[in-house]
Amino acid sequence: MIPIGSRWLQRYAVLLAAAGLLSVVTGAAFTTNEERPLYSFGQSHLIVGIFAGVLTIGLVTWLLLAEKRVWMWWLAWIALAIVIAETLLGFITVP
């Protein structure tokens, strides 16, 4: 078991934060209008979002295995629930 205060957990969390930021940037650049030059960002937004979701699942698993404080478990489950809700909202098409 890896201790909670390890540098690897910190690096993993920074990677997750960077993936989340990249997902926001590519999502802001994405548009459904094919005449705009940034239309190709839609596919990269999807890929980065999937990557961030997988990283979130990994972080939740890591915290559940390494953390002993119950409130951190709750935060991990809340983070996972938010990512799942955001994913479901992403599949809703806007007219």
N, C-alpha and C positions, 0 to 999 in steps of 0.2 A: 504494500500500500504506500502511495506517495503522500507525504505530509501536505496539509492544506496550504501552508505558507511557502511551498516550494516555488522556485523560479519557473519551473515548467508550467505550472498552473497559471502564473502571471503571464507568461508568454502566450499561452493558449487563449487567455481572456483578451489579450491585446489583439491577437489574430482574429478573434471573433468580433471585436469592436471594429477593426479595419474592414472586415467583410461586411458588416452592417452599414458602415459609412459608404462603402463602395456600392452597396445595394441601393442606398438612398440616392447617390449621385447618378447612377445609371437609370434609376426609376424616374428621376426628375428630367433626365434628358430624353427619355422615351416618349414617343407620341404615336397615336394610331394613324396619323396622317402620313401616307406613304410618300407624299411629295416633299416632306421635310428631310434634310440630310441626316438627322439623328435617329431615324426610324430603326436602324440596325441595332440600337442599344436595347431594344426589347428582348432579344434573345439573351444578351449578356446579363440583363437584369434578372431574368429567370434563372440562369446558371448561378449567378452570385447569390441569389436568394436561396436556392437549394443548398449551396455550400454553407451559407450562414445557418440554415436550419439544421443541417447535419452537425455543424460545430456546436450549436446550442444543445442538441441532444447529447453530444459528447461531454459538454460542460456540466449538464445536469447529472449525468451518470457519474462523472468524476466527483462532483460535490456530494452526491448521495453516498459514495463509497468512502470518501476521505473526511468528510465533515461530521463533527459530533454535535454541533449546535442545531437545535430543532428549527430555529428561525431561519437559518441558512437553507435548510431543506425546503421550507415553505417558499423562500425566495426563488430557489431553483425550480420548483414546480410552477410557480407563478410565471417565471420567465418562459418556461416551456409552453404554458397555456397561452401566453401572449403570442408566441411565435406560431402556434397552431391556428389561433384566431386570425392573425394577420395573413397567414397562408390561405385560409378559407376565403377571406375577404378579397384576396388577390385574384381569385378565380371568378369573381362576379364581374360580368361585363356591364359596362356603362353605356346606355344608349346614346 
